[in-house]
Structure formats: C-alpha cells, structure tokens
Amino acid sequence: MSAFLEPQTDPSLFLEVAGKGAALSTHAELWRWLQGDVQRCLSHDIMLIGWGDFRSGDLNFDIISSLPGVRSQDFTSSMINPMLSYLRDRWTAAQHLPFQLDLATCQGLIGAPVHNSSRGRALAAMRTAVVHGTGDRGNGRERVFAALSSRLGTAPEATAALKLLVPFIDTALRQMPHAPSPQAGTGRKTDETLPSRLEPLSERERQIMAWVAMGKTNPEIGCILHISEFTVKNHMKSIFSKLDVTNRAHAVSKLTRATSYA
C-alpha cells in the first residue's frame, strides 16, 4: 500500500479500510480504526463529531483521539457546542459539501474554558479541520464530522476521503451508545452551575456571540446564520440584558470571564 491511500486511485483498498467501520461495535474499536487504518487516507489528530438539533442547540458530541486527556468526558457542552455550531454553519454555507478550514479563523469560538486547561490547549492547538456532515430531513437532526489536525493544511484528497468515510463512521456510531458526558462532582461546572448572576444564553445567542467575538457586524452575522439583521438585533438585546452590559466589547469580555468557570 502507498503511504497515503487515495480513494480515487486505490478504490478496492480504500473500501477494505472503510468497510471495517461498518462492523465496529464499541468505542475502543472505533478508536483503533480511526487511529489505525483510517490514518492512511485521512490523517488527523482528533475526530470531533456532533449531532442533534442544531437550531435548538440540543446537541451531543464524541471526541476521539490518541492525545492525552482529549476524550468526550473531558469536555463540557459549553466548551464544544459553539465550535460544533460554527462548523455546521460553515458546512451549510458550503452547500453541504466537504471542505477544509483554517482553524485560526475561528479561535474566538474556543475561549477561556478551553485555553485554561491542558485538555483544552490540545484542542486549541489544532490548525486545520476537514469537515463534512449528514442530515435527516425528516426530523431536522444533523451530524457534523470534523477531522482536526495540528498541521496547517492537509492533502487535497482529504475532503474526498472524509466524504466517503462519513457513512461508515456514522453507521458505527449509530450501533453504539455515545460516549459519557461529564458528570457532577468532576470539579467542572456546567451551564447550570454558573454564578447565578449570569443567566445562561441560548444556543443561538452563543452562536451570535461567537461571531461578535470575531468582529462580525449584525448584517454579517445575519447573512452567515441565514436570519434577518432585525433578528440579530433582537438577540443582541436579549444578550445584553442577560449579561447586564451595554455594548458588544463588554459582552464579549463578561461572557469569556463567566464561561471560564465551565
């Protein structure tokens, strides 16, 4: 086999690798597959998978990696959901086609909760993402798959590889329970245990604040999220009220400090 397995040039060998995904039944098997055979056609350090109703923010996630301390149970939804929502929005903007992303463009989504921990710094060190997704038009639920790499840029064939691998990864995940989420008593506070003076933001408000932190204007945010500028303004009014602030810079600063408790 070649050092890098290209789906187009080695279809039979690629299918041999991908086909193993359909037979996986445990997270340990999925981890071995992603860190072993799959690396031949899609080199990555972290596989981040999110699914659920992105409109309401009702999301689950799995993080699969060989990096120390980078597991699903090491992160809270407040740390991961903003990034998942951003990746989903970018996938939608790409007309549901796989794409590569320079993660330096969305560092504002990572924030203090990630940077202030060793597990978070490992995630923040990722420089490139190859992203694709799936959608269920019947119930509006979607899945987003992001192969994260600490290297800047990946092989051009990586997007094609992820597109062909996603059905197999998806099938494997549907056959096993998702990884456990952080439980009470781990020392990390969830949204429900933030200081009482801060009313939790909705998932849509978090999405908007992620873009605000990146310097986007209301019209730009409306275009990105496919909502009207008027709707963005209403969300901003709600955000200002919940955070008890009067301007965007103060909102970003206060939200960053508050989420550092997560």
C-alpha positions as CSV (number, residue, x, y, z in Angstrom):
1,M,0.0,0.0,0.0
2,S,1.1,3.6,-0.6
3,A,2.0,5.9,2.3
4,F,-1.2,7.8,1.6
5,L,-4.2,5.9,0.4
6,E,-6.3,7.9,-2.2
7,P,-9.9,6.7,-2.6
8,Q,-9.8,7.6,-6.4
9,T,-6.6,5.7,-7.2
10,D,-7.0,2.7,-4.7
11,P,-10.7,2.1,-4.6
12,S,-10.6,-1.5,-3.6
13,L,-8.1,-1.0,-0.8
14,F,-10.0,2.1,0.4
15,L,-13.2,0.1,0.6
16,E,-11.3,-2.5,2.6
17,V,-10.4,0.2,5.1
18,A,-13.8,1.8,5.1
19,G,-15.7,-1.4,5.2
20,K,-14.2,-2.2,8.6
21,G,-16.1,0.7,10.0
22,A,-19.5,-0.9,9.4
23,A,-18.5,-3.8,11.7
24,L,-17.5,-1.7,14.7
25,S,-19.5,-2.1,17.9
26,T,-17.5,-0.3,20.7
27,H,-15.8,3.0,21.1
28,A,-12.5,1.1,21.6
29,E,-12.9,-0.5,18.2
30,L,-13.8,2.9,16.6
31,W,-10.7,4.5,18.2
32,R,-8.4,1.8,16.9
33,W,-9.9,2.0,13.4
34,L,-9.7,5.8,13.3
35,Q,-6.2,5.9,14.7
36,G,-5.0,3.0,12.6
37,D,-6.3,2.2,9.1
38,V,-8.2,5.5,8.6
39,Q,-5.0,7.5,9.1
40,R,-3.8,6.1,5.8
41,C,-6.4,8.0,3.9
42,L,-7.4,10.8,6.4
43,S,-4.5,11.8,8.7
44,H,-5.8,13.6,11.7
45,D,-5.2,14.1,15.5
46,I,-8.8,14.5,16.7
47,M,-12.1,13.4,15.3
48,L,-14.9,15.7,16.6
49,I,-18.4,14.5,15.9
50,G,-21.6,16.4,16.9
51,W,-25.2,15.6,16.3
52,G,-28.7,16.7,17.2
53,D,-30.9,19.6,16.5
54,F,-28.5,22.5,15.8
55,R,-31.4,25.0,15.6
56,S,-32.4,24.4,19.2
57,G,-28.9,23.6,20.5
58,D,-29.9,20.1,21.6
59,L,-26.6,18.5,20.8
60,N,-24.4,15.5,21.7
61,F,-20.8,15.0,20.8
62,D,-18.0,12.5,20.7
63,I,-14.3,13.3,20.7
64,I,-12.0,10.5,19.5
65,S,-8.2,11.0,19.8
66,S,-5.0,9.4,20.9
67,L,-3.9,12.7,22.5
68,P,-3.6,12.5,26.3
69,G,-6.7,13.9,28.1
70,V,-8.7,14.5,24.9
71,R,-11.8,12.5,25.4
72,S,-15.5,13.2,25.2
73,Q,-15.8,13.1,29.0
74,D,-13.1,15.7,29.4
75,F,-15.2,18.5,27.9
76,T,-18.5,20.2,28.6
77,S,-21.1,21.2,26.1
78,S,-20.4,24.8,26.8
79,M,-16.8,24.2,25.6
80,I,-17.7,22.2,22.5
81,N,-21.1,23.3,21.2
82,P,-20.1,26.7,19.9
83,M,-17.4,25.2,17.8
84,L,-19.8,22.5,16.5
85,S,-22.4,25.1,15.6
86,Y,-19.8,27.1,13.8
87,L,-18.6,24.1,11.8
88,R,-22.2,23.2,11.0
89,D,-22.9,26.7,9.8
90,R,-19.8,26.6,7.6
91,W,-20.9,23.2,6.2
92,T,-24.3,24.7,5.4
93,A,-22.6,27.6,3.7
94,A,-20.5,25.2,1.6
95,Q,-23.8,23.8,0.3
96,H,-23.3,20.6,2.3
97,L,-20.1,19.7,0.6
98,P,-16.9,18.6,2.5
99,F,-14.3,21.4,2.9
100,Q,-11.1,22.3,4.7
101,L,-10.9,25.0,7.3
102,D,-8.1,27.0,8.7
103,L,-8.9,26.9,12.4
104,A,-7.1,30.2,13.0
105,T,-10.2,31.8,11.6
106,C,-12.4,30.5,14.5
107,Q,-10.2,30.7,17.5
108,G,-12.7,33.0,19.1
109,L,-15.0,30.0,19.5
110,I,-12.6,28.2,21.7
111,G,-12.3,30.8,24.5
112,A,-11.1,30.7,28.1
113,P,-12.7,27.4,29.2
114,V,-10.5,25.6,26.6
115,H,-7.3,27.6,26.9
116,N,-7.2,27.4,30.7
117,S,-6.8,23.6,30.7
118,S,-4.3,21.1,29.3
119,R,-7.1,19.2,27.5
120,G,-8.3,22.5,26.1
121,R,-4.9,23.6,24.9
122,A,-4.6,20.4,23.0
123,L,-7.8,21.2,21.2
124,A,-6.8,24.8,20.7
125,A,-3.5,23.7,19.1
126,M,-5.4,22.2,16.1
127,R,-4.7,24.2,13.0
128,T,-6.8,22.5,10.2
129,A,-10.2,20.9,10.0
130,V,-11.6,18.7,7.3
131,V,-15.4,18.9,7.7
132,H,-18.5,17.1,6.4
133,G,-21.9,16.3,7.7
134,T,-25.1,14.4,7.2
135,G,-28.7,15.5,7.7
136,D,-32.1,13.9,8.3
137,R,-34.7,16.0,6.5
138,G,-37.5,14.1,8.3
139,N,-36.6,15.3,11.8
140,G,-34.2,18.1,11.2
141,R,-31.4,16.4,13.0
142,E,-27.9,16.6,11.6
143,R,-24.4,15.2,12.2
144,V,-21.1,17.1,11.7
145,F,-17.8,15.3,11.4
146,A,-14.5,17.2,11.7
147,A,-11.1,15.7,11.4
148,L,-8.8,18.1,13.2
149,S,-5.1,18.3,12.6
150,S,-2.2,20.2,14.3
151,R,-0.7,20.6,10.9
152,L,-1.5,23.6,8.7
153,G,-3.2,22.3,5.6
154,T,-3.9,18.7,4.6
155,A,-3.7,16.6,1.5
156,P,-6.2,17.7,-1.2
157,E,-7.6,14.2,-1.2
158,A,-8.6,14.5,2.5
159,T,-12.0,16.1,1.7
160,A,-12.9,13.2,-0.7
161,A,-11.7,10.7,1.9
162,L,-13.9,12.1,4.6
163,K,-16.9,12.3,2.3
164,L,-16.5,8.5,1.6
165,L,-15.8,7.7,5.2
166,V,-18.6,9.6,6.9
167,P,-21.3,6.9,6.1
168,F,-19.1,4.2,7.8
169,I,-18.3,6.4,10.8
170,D,-22.0,7.3,11.1
171,T,-23.1,3.6,10.9
172,A,-20.6,2.7,13.6
173,L,-21.8,5.4,15.9
174,R,-25.5,4.5,15.5
175,Q,-24.6,1.0,16.6
176,M,-23.2,2.0,20.0
177,P,-24.1,4.3,22.9
178,H,-22.4,7.7,22.7
179,A,-19.5,8.4,25.0
180,P,-20.4,9.5,28.6
181,S,-20.7,13.2,29.2
182,P,-19.1,14.9,32.3
183,Q,-20.9,14.1,35.5
184,A,-21.5,16.0,38.6
185,G,-18.6,16.0,41.0
186,T,-15.8,16.2,38.4
187,G,-14.8,19.7,39.5
188,R,-16.0,21.4,36.3
189,K,-19.2,23.5,36.4
190,T,-21.8,23.2,33.7
191,D,-24.0,26.0,32.4
192,E,-26.5,25.2,35.2
193,T,-23.8,25.8,37.9
194,L,-22.5,29.1,36.6
195,P,-22.8,32.1,39.0
196,S,-26.5,32.9,39.5
197,R,-26.0,36.5,38.4
198,L,-25.4,35.3,34.8
199,E,-28.5,34.0,33.0
200,P,-27.4,31.2,30.6
201,L,-27.5,32.2,26.9
202,S,-29.4,30.1,24.4
203,E,-27.5,28.2,21.7
204,R,-28.5,30.7,19.1
205,E,-27.2,33.6,21.4
206,R,-24.0,31.7,21.9
207,Q,-23.6,31.3,18.1
208,I,-24.1,35.1,17.7
209,M,-21.7,35.9,20.4
210,A,-19.0,33.7,18.8
211,W,-19.3,35.8,15.7
212,V,-19.4,39.0,17.7
213,A,-16.1,38.0,19.3
214,M,-14.7,37.6,15.8
215,G,-15.6,41.2,14.9
216,K,-18.6,40.5,12.7
217,T,-21.4,43.1,12.3
218,N,-25.1,42.4,12.7
219,P,-25.7,42.3,8.9
220,E,-22.7,39.9,8.5
221,I,-24.0,37.7,11.3
222,G,-27.5,37.6,9.8
223,C,-26.0,36.6,6.5
224,I,-23.9,33.8,8.0
225,L,-26.7,32.4,10.1
226,H,-29.4,33.0,7.5
227,I,-31.5,35.2,9.7
228,S,-32.5,38.9,9.3
229,E,-30.5,41.8,10.7
230,F,-33.6,42.6,12.8
231,T,-33.5,39.2,14.4
232,V,-29.8,39.6,15.2
233,K,-30.5,42.9,16.9
234,N,-33.3,41.3,19.0
235,H,-30.9,38.5,20.0
236,M,-28.3,41.1,20.9
237,K,-30.8,43.0,23.1
238,S,-31.5,39.7,24.9
239,I,-27.8,39.0,25.3
240,F,-27.1,42.5,26.7
241,S,-30.0,42.0,29.2
242,K,-28.8,38.6,30.3
243,L,-25.2,39.7,30.7
244,D,-26.2,43.1,32.2
245,V,-24.0,45.0,29.7
246,T,-24.5,47.9,27.3
247,N,-22.0,47.2,24.5
248,R,-20.5,44.4,22.4
249,A,-17.0,44.6,23.8
250,H,-18.2,44.4,27.4
251,A,-20.5,41.4,26.4
252,V,-17.5,39.5,24.9
253,S,-15.4,40.2,28.0
254,K,-18.0,39.3,30.5
255,L,-19.1,36.1,28.7
256,T,-15.4,35.0,28.4
257,R,-14.8,35.5,32.1
258,A,-18.1,33.8,33.1
259,T,-17.5,30.7,30.9
260,S,-14.1,30.3,32.4
261,Y,-16.0,28.6,35.3
262,A,-17.1,25.8,32.9
